[in-house]
Amino acid sequence: MIKKIRSSLSVKVFVLTAVLMVVCCTVTYLCIARFSPYIYTHRLEDAEELARLAYLELPNYNFSESELNYDIQLYNETLKMQFDDEFVFYILPSDSAELRSFDGVDTTTRYSFRFADSDVEYTVFIAKNMEKESQITEALQKAIPVLSVVILAVSIVASFFYTVYMTTPVKQISKISKQMAALNFSGLCEVRRTDEIGTLSSSLNELSEKLSSALSELQNANKQLQADIDKERELERQRIDFFSAASHELKTPITIIKGQLQGMLCNIGRYKDHQTYLAESLEVTNTLEQMVQELLTVSRLETPGYICTKSRFDFSQLVEARLAAFDDLFAQKELTLEKSLLSETYLLGDAQLLQKALDNLIHNAITYSPVQNKVAVRLWMEQDKVCFSVENTGVHIPDEAIPKLFEAFYRVDTSRNRRTGGSGLGLYIVKTILDLHGAEIEMVNTLQGVLTKVSF
């Protein structure tokens, strides 16, 4: 029980309020019971003369002893005693127990006398009307059971409503604060009061909203930070892989050139034919130069803070010009070019970078298309987007290899034949350039061949 009282604010307030009300009512009753008799207190000095007059006159009266009452209230015209019933005359034998019962009671001066026809000594005095006082006390005593029940009932009812009024908002605030401690800011206090508790509820609601907003911002910041960290790690991994692959790609042609030159200098075997192997070394050197140029392009595009210079230009004219530049390659492989280009199609972008991306896409289509096949190039508008596609027929790419095509140094042919596989940087550069322009690229197999589609 004590533990329950200590742990519950409602029980504490209820018990304390009930006890205080009971104590206050009890003290009030005791004060009324104690001080009520003095309401009828009069100055006995006013009756002192009457008592002395009675002492002088009574001995002259002839009363038989049997007619005497020990509590006599005299209204005698001879004595001229005319006053209300707040004072009472008492004539008692001087040695009686009744007289001793007045010890400690306020009375007038007590006079002793004897009646003319009696030898018994009497005492006469005036005192307050004790009967009237006892009625008040008796009425209060009779009211004790009823008053006790009323006091208890009123105390319980009043304590209950007072407890509900005082503790309900406090308990609600306590509940909301526990939710806030658990980082749950969905609950709010009802603000129906304008006192300090209402102000506290309003402040708690405001604090909850601010903490919820701060927590959301912190969570978003943490997510962004984690995403940045993951992105940085991925970029670092890609950078390491890129340099590792670049080192390998550069090492191979350098090793070939070095071996051919050493063989020719030493005139070993077939390397005595200097003209043939010098031509091969030159071809490998051109490949190496192309790879270095592509590495420089990648390095420039991936420089932190690099921003391409954009301007509005006719993309359809650029596509026409680049297709014309590859006429000789189309003719060499006897490829049929089908084109469907929407005229006056304008883009906002870097024309030089987009030219390089177009060159790589068209060159790849020509390179990987078998002889006497077809290359289809289209340019059209689709839902407010400028779409460009290149489709080369007679070849397919394994489905599992398609997602990796835009990675640096990735080639579908495992033999890494540079006559067909290139450096492995072409599509990677295309993807980087298109990302700078906010464009999307996808490559899929079709019934005729491979389709590459770009959406600006």
N, C-alpha and C positions, 0 to 999 in steps of 0.2 A: 504494500500500500504506500509506504513512504517512498519507495523507488518510483512508483507511478506518479506520485505528486511531484517529485523532483524532476522527472523527465517530461512532464506535460505542463505547458503554460496554461491551458484551459483549466485543468484541475487546480493549479495553484491559484489562479484568479478567482475561481468559483469558491474554493475553501476559504481563502482569505476574505473575500467579500462577505460570505455567509457568516463567518466568525465575527467580523467587524460589526455587521448589522445586529447580530444577536447581542453582542457586548453593548452596543449603543442603546438598544431597546431595554436591556436589563438595567443599565445604569440610569436610564430615564425613569424607569419604574421605581427603582430604589430611591431616587431623589424625590419623587412624588410621595412615596410612602413615608419617607423620613421627614419631609418638611411640610406636608399637608396639615398636620395638627396645629402648626403655628399660624395658619391662616386666621384662626378664630381667637388668637391671643389678644387680650385687652389689658390695659394698665390696671393692675390690682390696686394701685394707689388710689384710683378713683372710687373703689369700693371700701377703702379703709375706714372712712367715716361711718359708713353704714354698719360695718362690723363692730365698731366701738359703740355705736348707738344701740345696737342689739345687745351688747354686753351690759349696757346700763339699764336697759328696759326689761330684758327677759327675767331677771330674778323676781320682778314684781308680779309676774304672771303665775297663776295657779294652774299648773299642768300636773296631772297625775302621771306617775312614772310609766303606767301602762299605755298612756296616750302618746308617749314620745316615740318618734321615729328617729332612727340614727341618720337619716338623710332627709332633712326638713328644709323645704323651700318656702320661705315666709313671704306672704303678700298681705301685710297687715296695715290697715289704714292708720292705726294708732302710731305705728313706727314710721309711717310715711315712706315706706320702701317701694318705690316704683321704678323698676328697671327690667331690662329684657332677660331672657333665659340663658344669657352667656355666663352669668355668675350664679352660683348656688350657695345658699346658706347651709352650713353643716353644724348640727348640735350633737356631739357625741360624748359618751362618758370618757372622762380623762384617762382612764386606765384600760380602755377597750382596744382590741386588735384593729378595729376599723380605723381608729385614730392613727395608729402606727403606720397604716398603709399609705398615709398622706406624707410620710417622710420622703423628702426629695421632690415633692410637688410644690409648685408655686402657690402660695396662699397668702391671705392677709395675716395680720397679727392674730395669734391665737389667744383668746381670752377665756379664763376659767371663772365659773360662777356656780351658785346653787340656787335652785328654785326655792321659793318661800316655803313650800310644803314638802320639801325633800332634802335629804342629807347627802344625796349623791352629787358629786362634783362633775360638772359638764364643761366642755370646751366648745366655744363658738368661733367660727371663722368663715370667711368667704373664699371659695376656690372656683376654678374654671369648671365648666360643665363637662365632666369626664365622659358622660354618656354620649354626648354629641361627638366628641373626639373618637371614641371607640367605634362609632358607626362608620366613620370614614375609613379607619384602619381595617375594620371588618369587611367593608365593601371592596377594598383593594385586595385583601387576602382571598376573598371569594373569586375575584377576577383573575387570579394567578393562573389557573389551568387554561382558561380561555385565552388569556393573553399569551401564554407560552406557546399554544398551538398557532395562534395568529402570527406571533413573532417568528416562529420557525418557518411557517408556510410563506410568509412575505419575504423572509430572508432567502429561502431557497429559490422562489420564483424570481425575485429581483436579482439575485446572484446569477441565475441562469441567463437571463436576458442581458445583463451587464457583461457576463463572460462572452456570450455570443457576439455582442456588439464590439467588444474590445479585442478579442483574440482571432476572430474570423479573418480580418485583413492581415493580421500578423502571421497567421498560419499560411495564408496564401503567399505572402512575401517569402516566408521560409521555404515553401515548396518551390517557388520560382528560383530562389537563390540556390537550392540544391540542384535544380536542372541546369542552372548557369555553371555551377561548379563542375558538372558533368559535360560541359561544352554543348549543352542543348539550349538554344536561344529561341525556340519556337513558342514558348509560353509567355503570356503577358498578364500583369496584374490588372484587375478591374479597378478603375479609379472612380469612386463614387463620393469621395469625401474631399473636403478642402482643408482639413487640419493637417497636422504634421504627418500622420499616417498616410493620408492621401498624397502629400508631397513626396513622401518616401516611395510610395508605389509608382508615382509618375517618374521619379528619378531612376528607380530600378528598371522601369520599362525603357527609358531613354538609354540607360547603361547597357541593357540587353541588346537593343538595336545597334548601338555603336560597336559593342563587342562582336556581335554577329557579322556586321559589315567588315570590321577589322580582321576577323577570323577568315571570312571568305576571301578578302584580299590577300591575306597571308597564305591561304591554301593555294590560291591561284598563282601567287608569286612562287610558292614552293614547286608547284607543278611546272611553271615556266622555267624555273631554275633547274629542275630535274630534266626537263626536256632539253634545255640548253646544254646541260652536262652530258646527256646521252648523245646529243647531236655532236658535241665537241669530241666525245670519245669515238663516235662513228667517223667523223672527219679525220681524226688522228689515225684511226685504223686504215681508212682509205688512203690517207697520205703515205703511210708506211707501205701499204700494198702497192701504191702507185710508184713510189721510188724504187721499191724492190723489183717490180715488173719492168720499170724503165731501165734500171741497171742491167737486167737480164737482156732486154731487147737491144740495148746499145752494145752490150758485150758481144753478142753473136756476130753482127756485121763487122765489128772491129777485129774480132778473131779471124774471120774469113779473109779480110783484107790483109791482115798481118801475115797469115799463112801463105797467101798467094804471093805477096811481095818477097818473103823469105825464100820461097821456092824459086822464083824468077832470079833473085840475086845469086843463088847457089847453082842455078841451072840444073835443077834436079828433075829428071824424068820429063814428064809432060809439061812442066813449067818452063821448059826451054822455048816453048811457043809464046814469046812475050806478048805479041799482039793480041792473041786470044784472051789471055788472062788479065792483061791490062784493061781490055774492054770489060771483062767481068768485074774487075775491081772498081772500074768507074761506075758500073751499074749499081754495085753494092754501096759505093760512096753516095750516089744519088739517093738511094733508099735511106741511107743513114742521114743525109742532109734533110730529106723530107721529114723523117722522124724527129730530128732536132727542131725543125720549124714547128711541128705540131706540139712538141713539148713546150716550146716557147709560147705558143698560142695558149695552151692550157695554163701555163704559169701566169700569163697576163690576165686571163679571164678569172682565175681563182685568187688573184691578189686581193687581200682584204680592202674593202672600200671601193673596189673598181665599179664604175658606173659607165655604162655604154651611152654614147651620144645618140639620141633619138631625134628623128625628124620625119615629117610626113612625106611619103613617096608612093609612086605607083608600083605596087608589088607585081602586077601582071607583066609590066615591061621588064622588070628584073628577071622574072622566070623565062620570058621569051629570049632575053639576051643570053642567059646561062645555057639554055637548051641549044641555042645557035653555036655557042662556044664548044659544045661537045659533038658537033656534026661529024667530025672526023672519026671519033671513037664509035659512034653509031654505025658509020659506014664500014669501019674495019671489021666489026663483028656481025655485019649484015643484020642489024637489029631494026625492027620497024618501030617508029615513034608515033604514038597516038596522043594527041593533046587536045584538051578541052579547057580553055582558059577564059574566065570571065574578065572582060576588059575593064579598065579603069577601076581597079581594086586597090584602094589606098590603105596603107598601114602606117602606124607610128612606131618607128624602130631604127636601129642602126643598119643601114643598107650594106655596109661592108661586111659586118658579121653575118647578116642573113644571107649574103652572097656566098660566104664560105660554107654555111650550113647547106644551102641549095647545091653547091658544087659537090659536097660530100655525099648527099643523098642521091643525086643523079649519077655520080661516079660509081657508087656502090651498086646501083641498079644495073649499070652497064657492065661492071666488072663481074658480077655474079650471075648474069643472064647467059645461058648457053647461046651459041651461034644460031642465027636465023630465028630468034624469038622476038618478043614484043615488049616494049616499055610504054606504059600509059601514064600520062601526066595530066592531072586535073586541077583546076582552080575554080572555086565556087563559094557562094554565101549560104550559110546554114544557121538559121536562128540567131541573126546578128553576129555570127562568127565567120571569119575568113578561113576557109578550109583549103588545104593543099595536100595532094596525094601523089605518090609515085608507086606504080605497080610493075614489077618485072616478072615475066612468066618463065615457065620451064624449070623452076627450082622451088624447093621448100626448106624451111628451117625447122629442126626438131622443136617441139612445143616447150620442152624443158629448158631450151637454150634461149628462148625469146626474152624472158625477164632479165637475162645477163648481157644482152647485146649492147646496152648503153653503159656498161662498166669499162673502165680503162683497160686496154691491152687484152680485152677478151675477143677471141676469135672462135668461130664455130669449128673450123677445121683444126683438129688436134695436132696435125703435123706442123702447124705454124709456117706453112708455105707462104712466103711473102709475095709470091707472084699472084696469089689469089686472095690471101688473107689480109694483106695490108699490114699496117702498123698496129691495128687494134685501138687506135685513138679517134678514128673518124666519127663514129656514132657518139662517142663520149663527148667530143667537141660539139657536135650538133645538139646534144641534150643540154650542155652547158649554155650554149648561145640561146636556145629556146627558153630555158629557165630565166635568163636575164630579160626576156621579152614577155614573160608570163604566159607562154604558149604551152600546149600539151602535145605530146607525140606518142603514137602507139604503132606497133608493128604486129601484123597478124598474117597467118597463112590463108590464102584463098584457094578456090578450085584451080585457078590458072597459075598461081605463083605466090609471091610475097607482096603485101600491100603495106606501105608506110604512109600514115596520115598525120598531118600537123594541123592543129586548130589554134588560131590567133583570136 
